[in-house]
Amino acid sequence: MKSGLMKRKDQEEAGEIDLTPMLDVVFILLIFFIVTSVFVTEAGIEVSRPEASTADDTSGDMILIAVGQAGDIWIDGDQIDPRFIRSRFELRLADAPNSSVIIQADENANNEQVMLILAAAREANIEDVSISA
């Protein structure tokens, strides 16, 4: 026969709900959403881009270039002198020959910088060059 203390303990345990399965489901959902989320890579500075009526998604190895309002050029998060754009392209092409260039230019930026980038991409034999909107 059980004592009164043991009977109360058994009754309290019978009324508890096991939360382990619910926590397992929550963690599985968390992992699912982390794995399936899309991570956006930016060129390094905040650029106010103009609106576009059409836009295409790109995939593969991308060289992201940002042109700031003051004309500063950023490649993959590093500010670079315009004279070294072509050499940076050639270094990236040595690692990944099918790289594409995506230019994100501020809507108030000078188009001369964008033309410099386009010329450097052409000289480095990059076939896929896009201007992001």
C-alpha positions in Angstrom: 0.0 0.0 0.0 1.3 3.5 -0.9 1.5 6.2 1.6 -0.5 9.5 1.2 2.6 11.4 0.0 3.2 8.8 -2.8 -0.4 8.9 -3.9 -0.4 12.7 -4.3 2.9 12.6 -6.3 1.4 10.0 -8.7 -1.7 12.1 -9.2 0.4 15.2 -9.9 2.5 13.4 -12.5 -0.5 11.9 -14.2 -1.9 15.4 -14.8 1.3 16.8 -16.5 1.7 17.1 -20.2 4.9 16.1 -21.9 6.1 19.0 -24.1 9.0 17.2 -25.7 7.2 16.2 -28.9 6.0 19.8 -29.4 9.5 21.2 -28.9 10.8 18.7 -31.5 8.2 19.9 -34.0 9.1 23.5 -33.3 12.8 22.9 -33.8 12.2 21.0 -37.0 10.1 23.8 -38.4 12.8 26.3 -37.4 15.5 24.4 -39.2 13.2 24.0 -42.2 12.6 27.8 -42.5 16.3 28.6 -42.0 17.4 26.2 -44.7 14.7 27.2 -47.2 15.1 31.0 -46.7 16.7 33.0 -49.4 19.7 35.1 -48.4 20.2 38.3 -50.3 23.8 39.4 -50.9 24.5 43.1 -51.3 27.5 44.8 -52.9 28.5 46.6 -49.7 26.7 50.0 -49.5 23.1 51.0 -49.5 22.1 52.1 -53.0 18.9 53.8 -53.9 18.1 52.0 -57.2 15.6 53.2 -59.7 12.5 51.2 -60.5 12.3 48.8 -63.5 9.3 47.5 -65.3 11.0 44.2 -66.0 13.5 42.2 -64.0 15.3 38.8 -64.3 16.6 36.6 -61.6 20.2 35.5 -62.0 22.1 32.5 -60.6 25.7 31.4 -60.5 28.8 33.1 -59.4 28.2 36.9 -59.3 30.5 39.9 -59.0 28.4 42.5 -57.3 29.3 46.1 -58.0 27.7 49.1 -56.3 28.1 52.7 -57.5 27.4 55.2 -54.8 25.8 58.7 -55.2 29.3 60.3 -54.9 30.7 58.0 -57.7 32.5 55.6 -55.3 32.7 52.0 -56.6 32.4 49.0 -54.4 33.1 45.4 -55.5 31.9 42.7 -53.2 31.9 45.0 -50.2 35.3 46.6 -50.8 35.7 50.1 -52.1 38.0 50.1 -55.1 39.8 52.6 -57.3 38.3 52.7 -60.8 41.7 51.9 -62.3 41.7 48.5 -60.8 38.3 47.3 -61.8 39.5 45.2 -64.7 42.3 43.5 -62.7 39.7 42.6 -60.0 37.5 41.1 -62.7 40.4 39.1 -64.1 41.2 37.8 -60.6 37.6 36.6 -60.1 37.5 35.1 -63.6 40.6 33.0 -62.7 38.6 31.4 -59.9 35.2 31.2 -61.6 35.4 31.5 -65.4 31.6 31.9 -65.9 31.1 34.8 -63.5 28.5 37.4 -64.2 28.6 41.1 -63.2 25.7 42.8 -61.6 25.9 46.6 -61.3 23.8 48.4 -58.7 24.0 52.1 -59.4 22.5 54.8 -57.3 19.8 56.7 -59.2 21.7 59.9 -58.6 25.1 58.5 -59.5 27.1 59.7 -62.5 26.7 57.4 -65.5 30.4 57.8 -66.3 31.3 55.3 -63.5 28.8 52.8 -64.9 30.4 53.2 -68.3 33.8 52.6 -66.8 32.6 49.3 -65.3 31.0 48.2 -68.5 34.2 48.9 -70.4 36.3 47.0 -67.9 33.9 44.0 -68.1 34.2 44.0 -71.9 38.0 44.2 -71.7 38.0 41.3 -69.2 35.8 39.2 -71.6 32.9 39.0 -69.2 29.8 38.1 -71.3 27.1 38.4 -68.7 26.7 42.0 -67.4 23.5 43.2 -65.9 22.4 46.5 -64.4 20.2 45.9 -61.4 17.1 47.9 -60.7 
